[in-house]
Every structure is written in C-alpha cells, then in structure tokens.
C-alpha cells in the first residue's frame, strides 16, 4: 500500500496527477493499515476494449505521459487490467509492483503495454519530463520518509534521470539507446 500512495504522490509532483486517482493512507480497525484510492465513476477497464479501439489508449499525449511515468517509477505491471478508460481519458491504477530495487534489463519485458504502445507509435517523450530531475530531492525525501530501501531510492533516481535525458526523443530511440529489454 505504501507503493500505491507513493506513486500517487509522485504523479502529483511530476504534474501528471490527473492520470493517477488520488490515493491516501488509511487505517481500518478490522483490517489494519492500507490505502484507498479515489473511485472514478463510469470507467471501464482497458481490457474491455480491443487493441484497435483508440478509446482504449486515450490520446497519444496520455500514452506518452503514462509510459514516461511508469518507467520513472519502475512499474512492472502495467497491463490492460491496470488502467481505466472514461470518455477517451486513461487513469492509471495498481502501482503495487513499482519502485523495484534494480534496473535490470528485465524491467521492460514485464507487462509494460503502454510503453510498448508509445514505442510502436513512435511517440516522443514529453518535453516536460526533462523537469522531473529537478524533483529528485523531493522524491528522495518522500521515499526515505516512507522507508524505501536505499537501493529502491537509488534505482528510482536513476530511472528518472534516464527518462529525463531523453525528453523530446522517441520512446523507441530511448529503449534502443539505453538497451532496455534487449
């Protein structure tokens, strides 16, 4: 649950919070510590749409923002069951497999459907992603307060620096140059 809340907070820090429903810590008497995420009414799982249905993906800018965000936080589980669609807009959910402690090449071989879409469409990493590296001190502090390991923090910082260097270039070029998933 800590990863869920941290992903939501980092989305806000990066300026892409409109794609991740607000998520906060909660303590329930009968269940213990956990998190709750804002319910977005009238959404459908992306799984309900065919790959050729453009509504599944939202706009190209949404796909590019989502792919950059998922790479930065190291989300290893972005399959079509983990984003919602409403009125042509996508909402990213389920960040429990984010913030891994290493940057192995396996990272982009796991359920990373949105990144693959950005790559295949020759989308460019949004220019504003270059500013994410300025947020690293804030993100490190947040992760330290939430007791992430130093390896998880270091790896997250490394991914943010990687994706920020490629702002304005294509995801395909990024993946090939960084030799991700090869």
Backbone as CSV, one residue per row, in Angstrom:
resi,resn,N_x,N_y,N_z,CA_x,CA_y,CA_z,C_x,C_y,C_z
1,UNK,0.819,-1.202,0.000,0.000,0.000,0.000,0.858,1.261,0.000
2,UNK,2.078,1.164,0.550,2.972,2.325,0.561,3.337,2.706,-0.881
3,UNK,3.540,1.721,-1.727,3.890,1.978,-3.133,2.729,2.650,-3.863
4,UNK,1.499,2.254,-3.529,0.319,2.852,-4.162,0.238,4.351,-3.843
5,UNK,0.385,4.691,-2.571,0.297,6.092,-2.158,1.480,6.881,-2.711
6,UNK,2.661,6.295,-2.679,3.851,6.982,-3.178,3.734,7.252,-4.672
7,UNK,3.214,6.305,-5.431,3.021,6.522,-6.868,2.063,7.688,-7.105
8,UNK,0.983,7.743,-6.341,0.031,8.846,-6.468,0.692,10.183,-6.141
9,UNK,1.471,10.205,-5.064,2.148,11.445,-4.670,3.180,11.876,-5.712
10,UNK,3.927,10.930,-6.250,4.930,11.279,-7.266,4.256,11.744,-8.549
11,UNK,3.110,11.159,-8.896,2.369,11.642,-10.069,2.021,13.119,-9.885
12,UNK,1.593,13.486,-8.688,1.298,14.900,-8.406,2.560,15.752,-8.519
13,UNK,3.658,15.277,-7.961,4.924,16.014,-8.011,5.363,16.231,-9.454
14,UNK,5.185,15.223,-10.295,5.587,15.298,-11.706,4.600,16.089,-12.563
15,UNK,3.427,16.402,-12.035,2.434,17.123,-12.820,1.566,16.227,-13.689
16,UNK,1.519,14.933,-13.375,0.662,14.005,-14.118,-0.376,13.370,-13.191
17,UNK,-0.694,14.064,-12.114,-1.633,13.549,-11.134,-3.031,13.343,-11.676
18,UNK,-3.362,13.987,-12.789,-4.677,13.784,-13.389,-4.832,12.380,-13.962
19,UNK,-3.725,11.643,-14.102,-3.771,10.292,-14.653,-3.825,9.223,-13.564
20,UNK,-3.512,9.585,-12.345,-3.488,8.624,-11.234,-4.499,9.099,-10.192
21,UNK,-5.557,8.324,-9.965,-6.536,8.758,-8.957,-5.852,8.974,-7.604
22,UNK,-6.231,10.039,-6.895,-5.622,10.294,-5.586,-5.723,9.061,-4.685
23,UNK,-4.623,8.765,-4.020,-4.524,7.587,-3.156,-3.909,8.027,-1.838
24,UNK,-4.507,7.602,-0.737,-4.042,8.029,0.583,-3.958,6.837,1.530
25,UNK,-3.185,7.016,2.603,-3.097,6.002,3.650,-4.390,5.976,4.458
26,UNK,-4.778,4.777,4.892,-5.924,4.623,5.782,-5.629,3.496,6.755
27,UNK,-6.197,3.612,7.934,-6.117,2.541,8.920,-7.543,2.132,9.263
28,UNK,-7.869,0.893,8.984,-9.195,0.367,9.301,-9.072,-0.556,10.506
29,UNK,-9.932,-0.382,11.460,-9.859,-1.127,12.718,-9.781,-2.634,12.472
30,UNK,-10.615,-3.160,11.636,-10.653,-4.607,11.410,-9.637,-5.110,10.385
31,UNK,-9.013,-4.200,9.661,-8.134,-4.628,8.572,-6.694,-4.134,8.706
32,UNK,-6.453,-3.153,9.509,-5.102,-2.633,9.683,-4.776,-1.525,8.701
33,UNK,-3.481,-1.319,8.503,-3.007,-0.243,7.628,-3.187,-0.619,6.170
34,UNK,-3.435,0.399,5.375,-3.594,0.183,3.944,-3.744,1.514,3.230
35,UNK,-4.319,1.470,2.057,-4.547,2.683,1.294,-5.909,2.612,0.627
36,UNK,-6.434,3.775,0.289,-7.657,3.868,-0.506,-7.397,4.814,-1.665
37,UNK,-8.047,4.497,-2.776,-7.880,5.296,-3.979,-9.238,5.859,-4.373
38,UNK,-9.240,7.100,-4.820,-10.492,7.726,-5.236,-11.150,6.898,-6.331
39,UNK,-12.425,6.679,-6.177,-13.210,5.955,-7.174,-13.535,6.899,-8.326
40,UNK,-13.267,6.452,-9.542,-13.615,7.227,-10.735,-14.859,6.562,-11.336
41,UNK,-16.025,7.193,-11.221,-17.250,6.544,-11.703,-17.280,6.419,-13.229
42,UNK,-18.015,5.438,-13.678,-18.287,5.235,-15.105,-17.040,4.962,-15.935
43,UNK,-16.057,4.331,-15.324,-14.868,3.931,-16.081,-15.013,2.472,-16.497
44,UNK,-14.196,2.086,-17.449,-14.124,0.690,-17.874,-12.664,0.292,-17.909
45,UNK,-12.402,-0.950,-17.604,-11.043,-1.464,-17.717,-10.622,-1.433,-19.182
46,UNK,-9.379,-1.110,-19.437,-8.867,-1.127,-20.808,-9.012,-2.515,-21.419
47,UNK,-9.079,-3.515,-20.568,-9.258,-4.899,-21.015,-10.556,-5.068,-21.810
48,UNK,-11.524,-4.176,-21.570,-12.815,-4.269,-22.246,-12.785,-3.761,-23.683
49,UNK,-11.682,-3.184,-24.109,-11.574,-2.613,-25.445,-10.608,-3.453,-26.272
50,UNK,-10.843,-3.530,-27.557,-9.880,-4.187,-28.435,-8.677,-3.288,-28.662
51,UNK,-7.530,-3.863,-29.012,-6.317,-3.067,-29.234,-6.492,-2.018,-30.315
52,UNK,-7.363,-2.277,-31.286,-7.531,-1.310,-32.376,-8.502,-0.192,-32.008
53,UNK,-9.172,-0.311,-30.875,-10.104,0.723,-30.443,-9.304,1.870,-29.836
54,UNK,-9.299,3.033,-30.500,-8.478,4.144,-29.985,-8.899,4.619,-28.601
55,UNK,-10.154,4.358,-28.214,-10.610,4.793,-26.897,-9.843,4.088,-25.780
56,UNK,-9.362,2.875,-26.039,-8.588,2.119,-25.043,-7.352,2.893,-24.619
57,UNK,-6.788,3.641,-25.540,-5.474,4.257,-25.319,-5.539,5.729,-24.937
58,UNK,-6.679,6.379,-25.095,-6.704,7.816,-24.872,-5.903,8.498,-25.974
59,UNK,-5.430,9.685,-25.716,-4.655,10.422,-26.723,-3.198,9.957,-26.725
60,UNK,-2.507,10.286,-27.796,-1.078,9.966,-27.858,-0.311,10.631,-26.713
61,UNK,-0.705,11.845,-26.348,-0.032,12.520,-25.234,-0.251,11.761,-23.934
62,UNK,-1.457,11.243,-23.712,-1.704,10.457,-22.499,-0.842,9.205,-22.470
63,UNK,-0.743,8.536,-23.604,0.088,7.335,-23.679,1.545,7.693,-23.373
64,UNK,2.032,8.780,-23.948,3.427,9.192,-23.720,3.664,9.565,-22.257
65,UNK,2.729,10.305,-21.656,2.858,10.664,-20.239,2.853,9.417,-19.359
66,UNK,1.925,8.501,-19.640,1.814,7.274,-18.844,3.067,6.417,-18.975
67,UNK,3.583,6.289,-20.191,4.779,5.474,-20.414,5.984,6.064,-19.682
68,UNK,6.149,7.376,-19.741,7.272,8.027,-19.054,7.129,7.873,-17.537
69,UNK,5.921,8.082,-17.026,5.676,7.942,-15.591,5.957,6.517,-15.127
70,UNK,5.412,5.539,-15.853,5.624,4.144,-15.472,7.098,3.773,-15.489
71,UNK,7.842,4.283,-16.468,9.272,3.990,-16.481,9.941,4.611,-15.257
72,UNK,9.632,5.859,-14.974,10.273,6.566,-13.855,10.055,5.841,-12.528
73,UNK,8.844,5.341,-12.299,8.577,4.667,-11.018,8.875,3.170,-11.091
74,UNK,9.260,2.695,-12.264,9.616,1.285,-12.403,8.416,0.357,-12.303
75,UNK,7.266,0.791,-12.806,6.071,-0.049,-12.725,6.255,-1.288,-13.587
76,UNK,6.197,-2.453,-12.961,6.422,-3.712,-13.657,5.119,-4.416,-14.029
77,UNK,3.994,-3.755,-13.849,2.723,-4.452,-14.007,1.677,-3.593,-14.722
78,UNK,2.048,-2.925,-15.788,1.076,-2.086,-16.495,0.476,-2.858,-17.664
79,UNK,-0.410,-3.800,-17.332,-1.156,-4.499,-18.368,-2.534,-3.859,-18.479
80,UNK,-3.311,-4.287,-19.445,-4.585,-3.618,-19.734,-5.616,-3.736,-18.610
81,UNK,-5.376,-4.556,-17.632,-6.258,-4.595,-16.471,-5.910,-3.534,-15.445
82,UNK,-4.800,-2.816,-15.664,-4.317,-1.841,-14.690,-4.366,-0.400,-15.186
83,UNK,-5.265,-0.143,-16.135,-5.652,1.234,-16.401,-7.118,1.249,-16.800
84,UNK,-7.749,2.349,-16.472,-9.176,2.535,-16.719,-9.368,3.579,-17.809
85,UNK,-10.520,3.533,-18.454,-10.825,4.455,-19.545,-12.185,5.095,-19.275
86,UNK,-12.241,6.395,-19.485,-13.513,7.118,-19.383,-13.466,8.306,-20.330
87,UNK,-14.402,8.361,-21.228,-14.503,9.488,-22.164,-13.181,9.777,-22.869
88,UNK,-12.489,8.721,-23.280,-11.240,8.893,-24.013,-10.042,9.277,-23.164
89,UNK,-10.183,9.220,-21.852,-9.074,9.544,-20.938,-8.683,8.285,-20.187
90,UNK,-7.383,8.122,-19.945,-6.931,6.950,-19.206,-6.547,7.324,-17.774
91,UNK,-6.802,6.370,-16.867,-6.464,6.511,-15.451,-5.616,5.305,-15.056
92,UNK,-4.443,5.564,-14.519,-3.517,4.504,-14.140,-3.813,4.047,-12.717
93,UNK,-3.992,2.736,-12.552,-4.247,2.163,-11.235,-3.275,1.015,-11.000
94,UNK,-3.190,0.567,-9.772,-2.370,-0.573,-9.356,-0.878,-0.326,-9.567
95,UNK,-0.273,0.245,-8.563,1.162,0.551,-8.591,1.924,-0.275,-7.565
96,UNK,1.347,-1.397,-7.173,1.952,-2.243,-6.154,3.283,-2.852,-6.557
97,UNK,3.515,-3.031,-7.843,4.799,-3.569,-8.324,5.645,-2.461,-8.930
98,UNK,5.759,-1.371,-8.203,6.571,-0.225,-8.632,7.751,-0.045,-7.684
99,UNK,8.705,0.768,-8.094,9.887,1.101,-7.303,10.768,-0.115,-7.020
100,UNK,11.091,-0.898,-8.064,11.974,-2.046,-7.831,13.368,-1.574,-7.438
101,UNK,14.119,-2.468,-6.831,15.429,-2.090,-6.297,16.556,-2.243,-7.299
102,UNK,16.252,-2.627,-8.505,17.322,-2.727,-9.501,16.821,-2.242,-10.848
103,UNK,17.731,-2.036,-11.751,17.404,-1.551,-13.084,17.805,-2.558,-14.141
104,UNK,17.517,-3.817,-13.876,17.878,-4.856,-14.826,17.130,-4.672,-16.132
105,UNK,17.651,-5.235,-17.169,17.021,-5.128,-18.482,15.668,-5.796,-18.532
106,UNK,15.374,-6.625,-17.554,14.074,-7.296,-17.499,12.942,-6.294,-17.292
107,UNK,13.273,-5.086,-16.858,12.263,-4.100,-16.499,11.192,-3.942,-17.572
108,UNK,11.587,-3.820,-18.818,10.606,-3.563,-19.867,10.108,-4.826,-20.543
109,UNK,10.416,-5.981,-19.988,9.895,-7.230,-20.527,8.640,-7.675,-19.794
110,UNK,8.273,-6.998,-18.748,7.129,-7.381,-17.920,5.952,-6.465,-18.203
111,UNK,4.806,-6.965,-18.516,3.542,-6.237,-18.594,3.696,-4.724,-18.706
112,UNK,4.236,-4.271,-19.790,4.501,-2.850,-19.969,3.837,-2.376,-21.244
113,UNK,2.563,-2.665,-21.348,1.814,-2.460,-22.572,1.789,-1.003,-23.044
114,UNK,1.672,-0.071,-22.134,1.606,1.341,-22.534,2.949,1.791,-23.107
115,UNK,4.057,1.372,-22.488,5.376,1.727,-23.031,5.526,1.153,-24.436
116,UNK,5.103,-0.088,-24.621,5.187,-0.712,-25.947,4.370,0.060,-26.977
117,UNK,3.194,0.535,-26.567,2.351,1.328,-27.473,3.063,2.632,-27.842
118,UNK,3.643,3.313,-26.871,4.368,4.563,-27.143,5.522,4.314,-28.100
119,UNK,6.196,3.208,-27.907,7.322,2.859,-28.766,6.861,2.544,-30.190
120,UNK,5.831,1.716,-30.332,5.383,1.303,-31.657,4.791,2.461,-32.452
121,UNK,4.219,3.444,-31.764,3.645,4.608,-32.448,4.675,5.718,-32.675
122,UNK,5.928,5.437,-32.306,6.999,6.431,-32.467,6.682,7.727,-31.712
123,UNK,6.051,7.592,-30.533,5.735,8.773,-29.740,6.998,9.320,-29.093
124,UNK,6.955,10.597,-28.835,8.084,11.268,-28.194,7.830,11.409,-26.696
125,UNK,8.896,11.299,-25.949,8.826,11.539,-24.510,8.522,13.031,-24.344
126,UNK,7.454,13.376,-23.618,7.080,14.791,-23.491,8.236,15.648,-22.964
127,UNK,8.337,16.854,-23.495,9.429,17.751,-23.101,9.421,18.061,-21.609
128,UNK,8.234,18.149,-20.998,8.189,18.482,-19.572,8.859,17.434,-18.699
129,UNK,9.075,16.233,-19.219,9.747,15.173,-18.459,11.174,15.594,-18.088
130,UNK,11.783,16.475,-18.881,13.141,16.944,-18.558,13.180,17.637,-17.202
131,UNK,12.071,18.203,-16.774,11.993,18.904,-15.485,11.872,17.947,-14.300
132,UNK,11.587,16.684,-14.562,11.407,15.731,-13.469,12.673,15.576,-12.638
133,UNK,13.831,15.733,-13.265,15.074,15.561,-12.488,15.200,16.630,-11.405
134,UNK,14.549,17.777,-11.604,14.557,18.828,-10.574,13.773,18.398,-9.333
135,UNK,12.928,17.410,-9.481,12.083,16.933,-8.380,12.743,15.808,-7.581
136,UNK,13.924,15.390,-7.993,14.587,14.254,-7.343,14.789,14.468,-5.835
137,UNK,15.265,15.628,-5.365,15.422,15.777,-3.909,14.107,15.571,-3.148
138,UNK,13.021,16.080,-3.685,11.712,15.929,-3.056,11.284,14.456,-3.045
139,UNK,11.533,13.764,-4.136,11.155,12.354,-4.242,12.017,11.499,-3.312
140,UNK,13.314,11.782,-3.268,14.184,11.035,-2.350,13.714,11.192,-0.906
141,UNK,13.399,12.408,-0.522,12.941,12.667,0.848,11.652,11.902,1.135
142,UNK,10.714,11.950,0.200,9.450,11.236,0.352,9.682,9.735,0.522
143,UNK,10.542,9.172,-0.328,10.809,7.735,-0.264,11.552,7.353,1.010
144,UNK,12.466,8.199,1.462,13.164,7.934,2.722,12.185,7.950,3.899
145,UNK,11.282,8.925,3.919,10.286,9.016,4.989,9.389,7.783,5.019
146,UNK,9.190,7.179,3.859,8.316,6.009,3.776,9.099,4.696,3.843
147,UNK,10.352,4.825,4.196,11.226,3.681,4.484,11.466,2.750,3.293
148,UNK,11.570,3.338,2.107,12.053,2.562,0.967,13.528,2.286,1.206
149,UNK,14.032,1.209,0.631,15.454,0.902,0.788,16.291,1.876,-0.025
150,UNK,17.559,1.981,0.332,18.453,2.848,-0.431,18.572,2.371,-1.879
151,UNK,18.532,1.066,-2.108,18.578,0.542,-3.479,17.329,0.940,-4.268
152,UNK,16.160,0.902,-3.633,14.933,1.319,-4.317,14.978,2.809,-4.659
153,UNK,15.482,3.602,-3.740,15.592,5.044,-3.977,16.609,5.318,-5.081
154,UNK,17.764,4.705,-4.986,18.822,4.902,-5.995,18.329,4.515,-7.382
155,UNK,17.635,3.387,-7.474,17.136,2.918,-8.764,16.074,3.854,-9.330
156,UNK,15.217,4.373,-8.460,14.192,5.317,-8.909,14.848,6.590,-9.431
157,UNK,15.818,7.096,-8.710,16.539,8.294,-9.151,17.197,8.032,-10.511
158,UNK,17.818,6.893,-10.654,18.478,6.551,-11.914,17.476,6.522,-13.069
159,UNK,16.304,5.931,-12.853,15.295,5.875,-13.916,14.787,7.272,-14.260
160,UNK,14.575,8.113,-13.253,14.119,9.489,-13.513,15.163,10.224,-14.348
161,UNK,16.428,10.095,-13.972,17.496,10.752,-14.739,17.552,10.229,-16.171
162,UNK,17.374,8.909,-16.336,17.400,8.311,-17.673,16.301,8.884,-18.556
163,UNK,15.064,8.823,-18.094,13.944,9.257,-18.931,14.006,10.760,-19.175
164,UNK,14.473,11.535,-18.192,14.563,12.990,-18.352,15.571,13.377,-19.434
165,UNK,16.654,12.611,-19.545,17.666,12.894,-20.588,17.106,12.758,-21.991
166,UNK,16.071,11.978,-22.150,15.530,11.692,-23.474,14.264,12.484,-23.806
167,UNK,13.909,13.450,-22.992,12.720,14.260,-23.270,12.830,14.838,-24.680
168,UNK,11.758,14.695,-25.438,11.723,15.180,-26.817,12.137,14.146,-27.849
169,UNK,12.738,13.059,-27.400,13.129,11.986,-28.317,12.096,10.858,-28.247
170,UNK,12.143,9.936,-29.183,11.127,8.883,-29.216,11.417,7.821,-28.157
171,UNK,10.347,7.144,-27.747,10.488,6.028,-26.806,11.303,4.907,-27.442
172,UNK,11.138,4.722,-28.740,11.901,3.675,-29.426,13.399,3.972,-29.349
173,UNK,13.764,5.213,-29.617,15.173,5.610,-29.520,15.686,5.443,-28.092
174,UNK,14.878,5.827,-27.125,15.238,5.676,-25.722,15.521,4.216,-25.386
175,UNK,14.609,3.341,-25.780,14.772,1.921,-25.461,15.997,1.338,-26.157
176,UNK,16.192,1.699,-27.429,17.350,1.151,-28.162,18.654,1.692,-27.633
177,UNK,18.726,2.988,-27.367,19.970,3.593,-26.897,20.330,3.118,-25.509
178,UNK,19.337,3.008,-24.646,19.576,2.566,-23.266,19.644,1.037,-23.177
179,UNK,19.394,0.363,-24.295,19.419,-1.104,-24.374,18.513,-1.732,-23.305
180,UNK,17.308,-1.227,-23.248,16.337,-1.729,-22.282,15.581,-2.899,-22.901
181,UNK,15.463,-3.962,-22.158,14.682,-5.093,-22.602,15.281,-5.844,-23.765
182,UNK,16.591,-5.708,-23.965,17.225,-6.411,-25.088,17.944,-7.634,-24.597
